[in-house]
Amino acid sequence: IFALLLLALPAPAAMAGGLASNTVYKSHPVKGATAGEVWRYMLANPIIDPDDGPAFANITHDHRLSVQTESAGGLCRVTGLDFRWNFVITLPKAVDYAAMSATTKQMWDQFIAYLKKHEERHRTIFLDCGKAFVPAAAKLTGLPGCAGMDRKVRAYVDRQYAACMDRQRAFDRGEKATVAGLALVRAAKGAGLPAGKGF
């Protein structure tokens, strides 16, 4: 990911079940005053997603999981589980926006509004997954003595994360028609420019 301008760092949002998150928004500068110019620039200078490669916008994330266990009553139980998700949403920013025509500004504004909503929906999906798997992980039990319990909890979370990524990919597939209908995308296609990998 490029080293980009930090726009905002909201306070962490605490949630039930040991889940918390925070989101940082960053901008990726895009040059050009016409639809064709900004499109060519984005294709030549994309945001690099660590999982999917070149993109117009993306969300990256990491998490911290801490687990505390205790052996009592013939079982090992989770006595504390905290999962913190840290998100970074990177969006393109038109540095020549003032030089754009009213029509190009309208296309660009629609494009950016879509990208922001799209990446924030990815965040919502992650958090919805977390709201389910964090409390479930906290209810896991094991053998007395708690040998391997931490590993068991983390393996469960990893499996649920993999399932969450399936939801993310399904969401992206369902958005293809919406992306194709954006005015900036249609203008680029009409000018014979490559579609690019995307979002």
For each residue, the residues with C-beta under 8 A, 3 or more apart:
1: 4 47 48 49 50 58 60 88 90
2: 28 47 48 90
3:
4: 1 26 27 28 29 90
5: 26 27 29 93
6: 9 24 25 26
7: 24 25 26 27
8: 24 25
9: 6 22 24
10: 13 22 23
11: 22
12: 20 21 22 84
13: 10 20 21 22
14: 20
15: 19 20 21 127 130 131
16: 19 131 135
17: 131 134 135 138
18: 80 81 82 83 134 135 138
19: 15 16 83 84 85 127 130 131 134
20: 12 13 14 15 82 83 84 85
21: 12 13 15 84 85 86 87 123 127 130
22: 9 10 11 12 13 84 85 86 87
23: 10 87 88 89 123
24: 6 7 8 9 86 87 88 89
25: 6 7 8 88 89 90 91
26: 4 5 6 7 88 89 90 91
27: 4 5 7 90 91 92 93
28: 2 4 47 57 90 91 92 93
29: 4 5 92 93 95
30: 38 41 42 45 92 93 94 95
31: 37 38 41 95 96
32: 36 37 38 39 40 41 94 96
33: 37 38 96 99 100 101 104
34: 37 38 100 101 104
35: 38 39 104 107 108 184 187 188 191
36: 32 39 40 187 188 191 193
37: 31 32 33 34 40 41
38: 30 31 32 33 34 35 41 42 94 104 108 184
39: 32 35 36 42 43 184 187 188 191 193 196
40: 32 36 37 43 44 193
41: 30 31 32 37 38 44 45
42: 30 38 39 45 46 56 92 196
43: 39 40 46 54 193 194 196
44: 40 41
45: 30 41 42
46: 42 43 54 55 56 196 197
47: 1 2 28 54 55 56 57 58 90 92
48: 1 2 53 54 55
49: 1 52 53 54 55 58 60
50: 1 60
51:
52: 49 55 58 197
53: 48 49 197
54: 43 46 47 48 49 196 197
55: 46 47 48 49 52 58 197 198 199
56: 42 46 47 92 115 196 198 199
57: 28 47 89 90 91 92 115 116 118 119 199
58: 1 47 49 52 55 89 90 119 199
59: 87 88 89 90 119 122 123
60: 1 49 50 87 88 90
61: 85 86 87 88 126
62: 85 86
63: 83 84 85 86
64: 82 83 84 86
65: 81 82 83 153 154 157
66: 80 81 82
67: 78 80 81 149 150 153 154
68: 78 79 80 81
69: 76 77 78 79 142 146 149 150 153
70: 76 77 79 146
71: 75 76 77 144 145 146
72: 75 77
73: 77
74: 144
75: 71 72 141 142 143 144
76: 69 70 71 141 142 143 144 145 146 149
77: 69 70 71 72 73 141
78: 67 68 69 81 137 138 139 140 141 149 153
79: 68 69 70
80: 18 66 67 68
81: 18 65 66 67 68 78 134 137 138 153
82: 18 20 64 65 66
83: 18 19 20 63 64 65 130 134 137 157
84: 12 19 20 21 22 63 64
85: 19 20 21 22 61 62 63 126 127 130
86: 21 22 24 61 62 63 64
87: 21 22 23 24 59 60 61 123 126
88: 1 23 24 25 26 59 60 61
89: 23 24 25 26 57 58 59 116 119 120 123
90: 1 2 4 25 26 27 28 47 57 58 59 60
91: 25 26 27 28 57 112 115 116 119
92: 27 28 29 30 42 47 56 57 112 115
93: 5 27 28 29 30
94: 30 32 38 97 100 108
95: 29 30 31
96: 31 32 33 99 100
97: 94 100 105 108
98:
99: 33 96
100: 33 34 94 96 97 104 105 108
101: 33 34 104 105
102: 105 106
103: 106 107
104: 33 34 35 38 100 101 107 108
105: 97 100 101 102 108 109
106: 102 103 109 110 183
107: 35 103 104 110 111 182 183 184 187
108: 35 38 94 97 100 104 105 111 112 184
109: 105 106 112 113
110: 106 107 113 114 182 183 184
111: 107 108 114 115 182 183 184 185
112: 91 92 108 109 115 116
113: 109 110 116 117
114: 110 111 117 118 178 179 182
115: 56 57 91 92 111 112 118 119 199
116: 57 89 91 112 113 119 120
117: 113 114 120 121
118: 57 114 115 121 122 175 199
119: 57 58 59 89 91 115 116 122 123 199
120: 89 116 117 123 124
121: 117 118 124 125 171
122: 59 118 119 125 126 168 171
123: 21 23 59 87 89 119 120 126 127
124: 120 121 127 128
125: 121 122 128 129 164 167 168 171
126: 61 85 87 122 123 129 130 164 168
127: 15 19 21 85 123 124 130 131
128: 124 125 131 132
129: 125 126 132 133 160 161 163 164 167
130: 15 19 21 83 85 126 127 133 134
131: 15 16 17 19 127 128 134 135
132: 128 129 135 136 160
133: 129 130 136 137 156 157 160 161 164
134: 17 18 19 81 83 130 131 137 138 157
135: 16 17 18 131 132 138 139
136: 132 133 139 140 156 160
137: 78 81 83 133 134 140 153 156 157 160
138: 17 18 78 81 134 135
139: 78 135 136
140: 78 136 137 149 152 153 156
141: 75 76 77 78
142: 69 75 76 146 147 148 149 152
143: 75 76 146 147
144: 71 74 75 76
145: 71 76
146: 69 70 71 76 142 143 149 150
147: 142 143
148: 142 151 152
149: 67 69 76 78 140 142 146 152 153
150: 67 69 146 153 154
151: 148 154 155
152: 140 142 148 149 155 156
153: 65 67 69 78 81 137 140 149 150 156 157
154: 65 67 150 151 157 158
155: 151 152 158 159
156: 133 136 137 140 152 153 159 160
157: 65 83 133 134 137 153 154 160 161
158: 154 155 161 162
159: 155 156 162 163
160: 129 132 133 136 137 156 157 163 164
161: 129 133 157 158 164 165
162: 158 159 165 166
163: 129 159 160 166 167
164: 125 126 129 133 160 161 167 168
165: 161 162 168 169
166: 162 163 169 170
167: 125 129 163 164 170 171
168: 122 125 126 164 165 171 172
169: 165 166 172 173
170: 166 167 173 174
171: 121 122 125 167 168 174 175
172: 168 169 175 176 199
173: 169 170 176
174: 170 171
175: 118 171 172 178 179 199
176: 172 173 179 180
177: 180 181
178: 114 175 181 182
179: 114 175 176 182 185 198 199
180: 176 177 185 186
181: 177 178 185 186
182: 107 110 111 114 178 179 185 186
183: 106 107 110 111 186 187
184: 35 38 39 107 108 110 111 187 188
185: 111 179 180 181 182 188 189 195
186: 180 181 182 183 189 190
187: 35 36 39 107 183 184 190 191
188: 35 36 39 184 185 191 193 195
189: 185 186 192 193 195
190: 186 187
191: 35 36 39 187 188
192: 189
193: 36 39 40 43 188 189
194: 43
195: 185 188 189 198
196: 39 42 43 46 54 56
197: 46 52 53 54 55
198: 55 56 179 195
199: 55 56 57 58 115 118 119 172 175 179
